[in-house]
Amino acid sequence: METKTIQQSATFGAPPMDVYEMLMDSKKHAALSGQPATISREVGGSFTAWGTHISGFNLALHPGQKIVQAWRALDWWPDHYSIAIFEFTEIEGGTKLEFTQIGVPPHRYEGHCRGWTQTYWTPMKEILEQRSTSAATRANVEAARQRIRTGNL
Protein backbone atom coordinates (compact mmCIF):
# COMPACT_ATOMS: atom_id res chain seq x y z
CA MET A 1 0.00 0.00 0.00
CA GLU A 2 1.64 3.22 -1.15
CA THR A 3 1.37 6.22 1.18
CA LYS A 4 2.74 9.76 1.37
CA THR A 5 4.36 11.87 4.08
CA ILE A 6 3.38 15.43 4.95
CA GLN A 7 6.04 17.70 6.46
CA GLN A 8 5.11 21.23 7.52
CA SER A 9 6.30 23.83 9.98
CA ALA A 10 4.57 26.78 11.55
CA THR A 11 5.51 29.45 14.07
CA PHE A 12 3.30 30.88 16.77
CA GLY A 13 3.71 33.91 19.00
CA ALA A 14 2.92 31.86 22.08
CA PRO A 15 4.85 29.52 24.40
CA PRO A 16 5.17 25.83 23.46
CA MET A 17 2.77 24.74 26.22
CA ASP A 18 0.03 27.01 24.83
CA VAL A 19 0.46 25.48 21.37
CA TYR A 20 0.45 21.98 22.86
CA GLU A 21 -2.75 22.77 24.78
CA MET A 22 -4.49 24.06 21.64
CA LEU A 23 -4.11 20.56 20.19
CA MET A 24 -4.62 18.47 23.35
CA ASP A 25 -7.41 20.32 25.18
CA SER A 26 -10.78 19.12 23.85
CA LYS A 27 -12.50 22.52 24.13
CA LYS A 28 -9.62 24.46 22.60
CA HIS A 29 -9.27 21.91 19.80
CA ALA A 30 -12.99 22.12 19.06
CA ALA A 31 -12.66 25.90 18.78
CA LEU A 32 -10.45 25.39 15.71
CA SER A 33 -13.10 23.54 13.70
CA GLY A 34 -16.35 24.44 15.39
CA GLN A 35 -16.94 20.68 15.65
CA PRO A 36 -16.76 18.46 18.72
CA ALA A 37 -13.38 17.09 19.81
CA THR A 38 -12.72 14.60 22.59
CA ILE A 39 -9.04 14.13 23.35
CA SER A 40 -7.53 11.86 25.98
CA ARG A 41 -4.45 13.18 27.74
CA GLU A 42 -3.15 9.65 28.36
CA VAL A 43 -0.72 7.60 26.29
CA GLY A 44 -2.86 4.91 24.69
CA GLY A 45 -5.97 7.06 25.09
CA SER A 46 -8.18 7.79 22.10
CA PHE A 47 -9.27 11.01 20.45
CA THR A 48 -11.79 12.27 17.94
CA ALA A 49 -11.87 15.63 16.16
CA TRP A 50 -14.03 17.32 13.55
CA GLY A 51 -16.94 15.43 15.08
CA THR A 52 -15.98 11.85 14.33
CA HIS A 53 -14.26 12.53 11.00
CA ILE A 54 -10.82 12.24 12.62
CA SER A 55 -9.94 9.55 15.17
CA GLY A 56 -6.97 7.80 16.66
CA PHE A 57 -4.96 7.31 19.81
CA ASN A 58 -1.98 8.82 21.57
CA LEU A 59 1.36 7.04 21.21
CA ALA A 60 3.59 9.52 23.10
CA LEU A 61 2.85 12.73 24.99
CA HIS A 62 5.51 15.11 26.31
CA PRO A 63 3.64 18.28 27.37
CA GLY A 64 4.97 21.38 25.64
CA GLN A 65 7.47 19.30 23.65
CA LYS A 66 5.96 16.53 21.55
CA ILE A 67 2.77 14.70 20.56
CA VAL A 68 2.81 11.43 18.62
CA GLN A 69 -0.53 10.00 17.53
CA ALA A 70 -1.92 7.21 15.37
CA TRP A 71 -4.34 9.23 13.25
CA ARG A 72 -6.96 8.48 10.59
CA ALA A 73 -9.89 10.02 8.72
CA LEU A 74 -13.22 8.30 7.99
CA ASP A 75 -12.65 8.03 4.23
CA TRP A 76 -9.32 6.22 4.56
CA TRP A 77 -8.76 2.54 3.88
CA PRO A 78 -10.29 0.35 6.61
CA ASP A 79 -8.09 0.05 9.70
CA HIS A 80 -5.35 2.26 8.19
CA TYR A 81 -3.64 4.77 10.50
CA SER A 82 -0.95 7.34 9.83
CA ILE A 83 1.54 8.53 12.42
CA ALA A 84 1.26 12.27 13.21
CA ILE A 85 4.23 13.84 15.01
CA PHE A 86 4.03 17.37 16.46
CA GLU A 87 7.34 18.70 17.82
CA PHE A 88 7.43 22.04 19.66
CA THR A 89 10.59 24.14 20.01
CA GLU A 90 10.76 27.37 21.94
CA ILE A 91 12.08 30.20 19.77
CA GLU A 92 12.47 33.91 20.41
CA GLY A 93 8.96 35.29 20.71
CA GLY A 94 7.15 31.97 20.63
CA THR A 95 7.15 28.42 19.30
CA LYS A 96 8.20 26.62 16.17
CA LEU A 97 6.07 23.56 15.38
CA GLU A 98 7.55 20.86 13.17
CA PHE A 99 4.83 18.53 11.92
CA THR A 100 5.25 15.19 10.14
CA GLN A 101 2.45 12.85 9.14
CA ILE A 102 3.65 9.48 7.84
CA GLY A 103 1.33 7.08 6.01
CA VAL A 104 -1.22 9.41 4.38
CA PRO A 105 -3.24 7.70 1.62
CA PRO A 106 -2.32 9.29 -1.74
CA HIS A 107 -5.96 10.15 -2.55
CA ARG A 108 -6.08 12.38 0.55
CA TYR A 109 -2.56 13.87 0.50
CA GLU A 110 -3.40 17.23 -1.12
CA GLY A 111 -6.52 17.69 0.98
CA HIS A 112 -4.72 16.98 4.22
CA CYS A 113 -1.79 19.25 3.31
CA ARG A 114 -4.28 22.06 2.70
CA GLY A 115 -6.33 21.11 5.74
CA TRP A 116 -3.47 21.26 8.23
CA THR A 117 -2.55 24.75 7.05
CA GLN A 118 -6.04 26.20 6.63
CA THR A 119 -7.85 24.55 9.53
CA TYR A 120 -5.11 24.07 12.10
CA TRP A 121 -1.99 26.23 11.78
CA THR A 122 -3.71 29.43 10.56
CA PRO A 123 -6.56 29.49 13.11
CA MET A 124 -4.19 28.39 15.88
CA LYS A 125 -1.85 31.27 15.06
CA GLU A 126 -4.73 33.77 15.03
CA ILE A 127 -6.32 32.46 18.24
CA LEU A 128 -3.00 32.32 20.12
CA GLU A 129 -1.82 35.73 18.93
CA GLN A 130 -5.03 37.73 18.40
CA ARG A 131 -7.57 35.78 20.50
CA SER A 132 -9.89 35.36 17.48
CA THR A 133 -9.90 34.23 13.87
CA SER A 134 -10.23 36.39 10.78
CA ALA A 135 -13.19 36.27 8.42
CA ALA A 136 -11.01 34.58 5.78
CA THR A 137 -9.94 31.87 8.22
CA ARG A 138 -13.52 31.29 9.38
CA ALA A 139 -14.57 30.94 5.72
CA ASN A 140 -11.80 28.37 5.09
CA VAL A 141 -12.81 26.34 8.14
CA GLU A 142 -16.48 26.48 7.11
CA ALA A 143 -15.54 25.30 3.60
CA ALA A 144 -13.69 22.35 5.17
CA ARG A 145 -16.74 21.51 7.32
CA GLN A 146 -18.89 21.60 4.18
CA ARG A 147 -16.49 19.27 2.31
CA ILE A 148 -16.61 16.83 5.22
CA ARG A 149 -20.44 16.99 5.43
CA THR A 150 -20.86 16.34 1.72
CA GLY A 151 -18.02 13.84 1.37
CA ASN A 152 -16.46 16.06 -1.31
CA LEU A 153 -12.97 15.80 0.12
C-alpha positions as CSV (number, residue, x, y, z in Angstrom):
1,M,0.0,0.0,0.0
2,E,1.6,3.2,-1.2
3,T,1.4,6.2,1.2
4,K,2.7,9.8,1.4
5,T,4.4,11.9,4.1
6,I,3.4,15.4,5.0
7,Q,6.0,17.7,6.5
8,Q,5.1,21.2,7.5
9,S,6.3,23.8,10.0
10,A,4.6,26.8,11.6
11,T,5.5,29.5,14.1
12,F,3.3,30.9,16.8
13,G,3.7,33.9,19.0
14,A,2.9,31.9,22.1
15,P,4.8,29.5,24.4
16,P,5.2,25.8,23.5
17,M,2.8,24.7,26.2
18,D,0.0,27.0,24.8
19,V,0.5,25.5,21.4
20,Y,0.5,22.0,22.9
21,E,-2.7,22.8,24.8
22,M,-4.5,24.1,21.6
23,L,-4.1,20.6,20.2
24,M,-4.6,18.5,23.3
25,D,-7.4,20.3,25.2
26,S,-10.8,19.1,23.9
27,K,-12.5,22.5,24.1
28,K,-9.6,24.5,22.6
29,H,-9.3,21.9,19.8
30,A,-13.0,22.1,19.1
31,A,-12.7,25.9,18.8
32,L,-10.4,25.4,15.7
33,S,-13.1,23.5,13.7
34,G,-16.3,24.4,15.4
35,Q,-16.9,20.7,15.6
36,P,-16.8,18.5,18.7
37,A,-13.4,17.1,19.8
38,T,-12.7,14.6,22.6
39,I,-9.0,14.1,23.3
40,S,-7.5,11.9,26.0
41,R,-4.5,13.2,27.7
42,E,-3.1,9.7,28.4
43,V,-0.7,7.6,26.3
44,G,-2.9,4.9,24.7
45,G,-6.0,7.1,25.1
46,S,-8.2,7.8,22.1
47,F,-9.3,11.0,20.5
48,T,-11.8,12.3,17.9
49,A,-11.9,15.6,16.2
50,W,-14.0,17.3,13.6
51,G,-16.9,15.4,15.1
52,T,-16.0,11.8,14.3
53,H,-14.3,12.5,11.0
54,I,-10.8,12.2,12.6
55,S,-9.9,9.6,15.2
56,G,-7.0,7.8,16.7
57,F,-5.0,7.3,19.8
58,N,-2.0,8.8,21.6
59,L,1.4,7.0,21.2
60,A,3.6,9.5,23.1
61,L,2.9,12.7,25.0
62,H,5.5,15.1,26.3
63,P,3.6,18.3,27.4
64,G,5.0,21.4,25.6
65,Q,7.5,19.3,23.6
66,K,6.0,16.5,21.5
67,I,2.8,14.7,20.6
68,V,2.8,11.4,18.6
69,Q,-0.5,10.0,17.5
70,A,-1.9,7.2,15.4
71,W,-4.3,9.2,13.2
72,R,-7.0,8.5,10.6
73,A,-9.9,10.0,8.7
74,L,-13.2,8.3,8.0
75,D,-12.7,8.0,4.2
76,W,-9.3,6.2,4.6
77,W,-8.8,2.5,3.9
78,P,-10.3,0.3,6.6
79,D,-8.1,0.1,9.7
80,H,-5.3,2.3,8.2
81,Y,-3.6,4.8,10.5
82,S,-1.0,7.3,9.8
83,I,1.5,8.5,12.4
84,A,1.3,12.3,13.2
85,I,4.2,13.8,15.0
86,F,4.0,17.4,16.5
87,E,7.3,18.7,17.8
88,F,7.4,22.0,19.7
89,T,10.6,24.1,20.0
90,E,10.8,27.4,21.9
91,I,12.1,30.2,19.8
92,E,12.5,33.9,20.4
93,G,9.0,35.3,20.7
94,G,7.1,32.0,20.6
95,T,7.1,28.4,19.3
96,K,8.2,26.6,16.2
97,L,6.1,23.6,15.4
98,E,7.5,20.9,13.2
99,F,4.8,18.5,11.9
100,T,5.2,15.2,10.1
101,Q,2.4,12.8,9.1
102,I,3.7,9.5,7.8
103,G,1.3,7.1,6.0
104,V,-1.2,9.4,4.4
105,P,-3.2,7.7,1.6
106,P,-2.3,9.3,-1.7
107,H,-6.0,10.1,-2.5
108,R,-6.1,12.4,0.6
109,Y,-2.6,13.9,0.5
110,E,-3.4,17.2,-1.1
111,G,-6.5,17.7,1.0
112,H,-4.7,17.0,4.2
113,C,-1.8,19.3,3.3
114,R,-4.3,22.1,2.7
115,G,-6.3,21.1,5.7
116,W,-3.5,21.3,8.2
117,T,-2.5,24.8,7.1
118,Q,-6.0,26.2,6.6
119,T,-7.9,24.6,9.5
120,Y,-5.1,24.1,12.1
121,W,-2.0,26.2,11.8
122,T,-3.7,29.4,10.6
123,P,-6.6,29.5,13.1
124,M,-4.2,28.4,15.9
125,K,-1.9,31.3,15.1
126,E,-4.7,33.8,15.0
127,I,-6.3,32.5,18.2
128,L,-3.0,32.3,20.1
129,E,-1.8,35.7,18.9
130,Q,-5.0,37.7,18.4
131,R,-7.6,35.8,20.5
132,S,-9.9,35.4,17.5
133,T,-9.9,34.2,13.9
134,S,-10.2,36.4,10.8
135,A,-13.2,36.3,8.4
136,A,-11.0,34.6,5.8
137,T,-9.9,31.9,8.2
138,R,-13.5,31.3,9.4
139,A,-14.6,30.9,5.7
140,N,-11.8,28.4,5.1
141,V,-12.8,26.3,8.1
142,E,-16.5,26.5,7.1
143,A,-15.5,25.3,3.6
144,A,-13.7,22.4,5.2
145,R,-16.7,21.5,7.3
146,Q,-18.9,21.6,4.2
147,R,-16.5,19.3,2.3
148,I,-16.6,16.8,5.2
149,R,-20.4,17.0,5.4
150,T,-20.9,16.3,1.7
151,G,-18.0,13.8,1.4
152,N,-16.5,16.1,-1.3
153,L,-13.0,15.8,0.1
